[in-house]
Amino acid sequence: MQRRLVMLLCLRCSNTLVTLHDDEIAFALRIDETELAQTKELFLRKGFIDSTWEIQNWDKRQFVSDSSAPRVAKHRAAKKEAQNQAENECNVTVTPQIQNRTDTEQIQNKEEIKPSAKAQKFDFTAKLIELGADEKSVRDWLAVRKLKRAANTETVIENLVREAAKAQVSVADAVLICATRSWQGFEAEWLKPKAQASPVRDGSKLGVHGQATANAAQKWLESKNAG
């Protein structure tokens, strides 16, 4: 009987006793229905259980330390208090004076960034036309460069002007040659084979307009190098 009582106490401790039927309790105690009826009668007479198998005075026999609820509640309260304190420390109110100064600094920074952004923007097409190149030739050359995935930078034009001067051709002619021959760039050396059969024209044969644009291109290149 003592073993059966201990097993009942274990079932109650796991909160499963109240959900079990008589046949399930008999199975848990490893006894048959006849022995279960005798056990229940004895335990009722001894005051161990009531008619529903509920252990008598169960709560009175439990120590406070057996329940983790108070400890858990205390831990959660302390954790919540620490979290609230951290949030209060982070949410510091900015004084109007500091806020206004910050807004002013942001506006000034934006104004300083705008000119530099404009200064960095370079119009590849406009610069070539400015140096005397034909607009159609420029578009054709840009199409070639796009197919070759070449970047259109100011350095490319600087090299074009430099090599055109070496070859004694105008910027317009250099761009036209690049467009018609599908060249990504222009190098004076590439014209040498043809120069043997038909000498490359010198600067005096560029014509008035060609000579003027060649001089303008050379001055622009010199200014870039000086800068």
C-alpha positions, 0 to 999 in steps of 0.5 A: 500500500505504501508503494501505491500511495507514493505512486499516487503522490508522484502522479499528483506532483506531475499534475496528471492524477486529476486527468486520469480515469480509474482504469488509467490509475490502475494501470499506472499503479500496476494493479487490477480493478479489484485491487484499485477498489480496495486501495481507494477504500483504504485511502479514503478511510485513512483520509489520504484522498477524496472520492475523486482521487484528489490528495487531501491537504496537498497544498498544505504539504508543499513548501514555498520553495517548491514553486518557481513562480515567485522566483520567475516573477521576481526575475522578470520584474528585475529584467523589465526594470533594467530595460526601462532604465536603459531606454530612459537613458537613451531617450535624452531630450535634445535642447532646441539650441543644439537641435538648431545648430545641428540643422544649420550644420546639415544645411551647410554641409549640403551646400558644400557638397552641391558645388563639388558634385557639379564640378565632378560631372563631366560631359564627354560629348560636349567637350569633344564638340567644343574641341571641334569634333563633328556631332555625328562622328562623336555619336558614332564613336560613343556607340563603338565605345559603348560596345567595348564597354569603355568609360567616357572620362576626361582622361580619354579626351586628354589622351586623344588630344595628345595623340592627335597632335603627335599624328598632326591631325585635328581632334575632329579627324581623330574622332572620325577615324576612331568612329570609322575604324571602330577604334576604342581610342586613338594612338598616333602610332596606328597611323604610321603604316598609311603614312609611308604610302601617303604622308600624314598632313602636317599642321599647315595643311589642316586648314584655318578651322582645323588649325584653330581647333587643333590649337584650342585642343592643345591649349586645353590639354596644356591647361589640364596638365598645368592644373 
